[in-house]
Amino acid sequence: QVQLVESGGGLVQAGDSLRLSCAASGGTFSSIVMGWFRQAPGKEREFVAAISGSASKTYYADSVKGRFTISRDNAGNTAYLQMNSLKPEDTAVYYCAARPGYLTIMVSATAYSSWGQGTQVTVSS
């Protein structure tokens, strides 16, 4: 129902910054909880950050809190993940995800019904 397209990944050095974007179509964007997840090779997909439809609430995994910032532009139907002070352990495929029709933020991937194709983030050591 909701289609998502990520962009902004790339190869950077430790300490650098990247901003990921997620363009959404379908549904009423302001009513969709948006989340970011990541998956490293051989690892399970893990929660990174999420933001409520109105942007009044955000939640971060402990591993990224203080370094990453999730935001959204409802007029432009786009969610963002600003990643600062990147570390090699941040290397993963990053996915944006949508949870339409709900107000609550969830950290489980199963709570999100739509997913982007993923964008690779590689941080050199």
SULJOKA-V870174 format. One record per residue. N is the residue number from 1. RES is the residue in three letters. D_FIRST is the distance of its C-alpha to the first C-alpha in Angstrom with 1 decimal. Layout:
{{N & RES & D_FIRST} {N & RES & D_FIRST}}
//
This chain:
{{1 & GLN & 0.0} {2 & VAL & 3.8} {3 & GLN & 6.4} {4 & LEU & 9.8} {5 & VAL & 13.2} {6 & GLU & 16.4} {7 & SER & 19.9} {8 & GLY & 23.3} {9 & GLY & 24.5} {10 & GLY & 28.0} {11 & LEU & 31.4} {12 & VAL & 33.5} {13 & GLN & 36.6} {14 & ALA & 36.9} {15 & GLY & 37.1} {16 & ASP & 34.9} {17 & SER & 31.7} {18 & LEU & 28.3} {19 & ARG & 25.4} {20 & LEU & 21.9} {21 & SER & 19.1} {22 & CYS & 15.4} {23 & ALA & 13.8} {24 & ALA & 10.4} {25 & SER & 8.5} {26 & GLY & 6.1} {27 & GLY & 7.1} {28 & THR & 10.8} {29 & PHE & 11.7} {30 & SER & 14.9} {31 & SER & 13.4} {32 & ILE & 11.6} {33 & VAL & 14.0} {34 & MET & 14.1} {35 & GLY & 16.1} {36 & TRP & 18.1} {37 & PHE & 19.3} {38 & ARG & 21.8} {39 & GLN & 23.3} {40 & ALA & 26.8} {41 & PRO & 28.3} {42 & GLY & 29.4} {43 & LYS & 27.8} {44 & GLU & 25.1} {45 & ARG & 22.0} {46 & GLU & 23.0} {47 & PHE & 21.8} {48 & VAL & 22.9} {49 & ALA & 21.8} {50 & ALA & 19.3} {51 & ILE & 19.2} {52 & SER & 18.4} {53 & GLY & 16.5} {54 & SER & 19.9} {55 & ALA & 21.3} {56 & SER & 24.1} {57 & LYS & 23.8} {58 & THR & 23.6} {59 & TYR & 24.4} {60 & TYR & 25.7} {61 & ALA & 26.9} {62 & ASP & 30.7} {63 & SER & 30.9} {64 & VAL & 29.4} {65 & LYS & 30.4} {66 & GLY & 32.7} {67 & ARG & 31.6} {68 & PHE & 27.9} {69 & THR & 26.3} {70 & ILE & 22.6} {71 & SER & 21.8} {72 & ARG & 19.3} {73 & ASP & 19.6} {74 & ASN & 17.5} {75 & ALA & 19.1} {76 & GLY & 18.0} {77 & ASN & 14.5} {78 & THR & 16.0} {79 & ALA & 16.9} {80 & TYR & 20.2} {81 & LEU & 22.3} {82 & GLN & 26.0} {83 & MET & 28.0} {84 & ASN & 31.8} {85 & SER & 34.7} {86 & LEU & 32.8} {87 & LYS & 34.4} {88 & PRO & 34.5} {89 & GLU & 32.8} {90 & ASP & 29.7} {91 & THR & 29.3} {92 & ALA & 25.9} {93 & VAL & 22.6} {94 & TYR & 20.5} {95 & TYR & 16.8} {96 & CYS & 14.6} {97 & ALA & 12.0} {98 & ALA & 9.9} {99 & ARG & 10.6} {100 & PRO & 9.2} {101 & GLY & 11.5} {102 & TYR & 14.5} {103 & LEU & 17.6} {104 & THR & 19.2} {105 & ILE & 19.1} {106 & MET & 19.1} {107 & VAL & 20.6} {108 & SER & 19.5} {109 & ALA & 16.9} {110 & THR & 15.9} {111 & ALA & 14.8} {112 & TYR & 11.8} {113 & SER & 8.6} {114 & SER & 7.4} {115 & TRP & 10.3} {116 & GLY & 12.1} {117 & GLN & 14.7} {118 & GLY & 17.5} {119 & THR & 20.6} {120 & GLN & 24.1} {121 & VAL & 26.5} {122 & THR & 30.1} {123 & VAL & 32.9} {124 & SER & 36.4} {125 & SER & 39.1}}
//
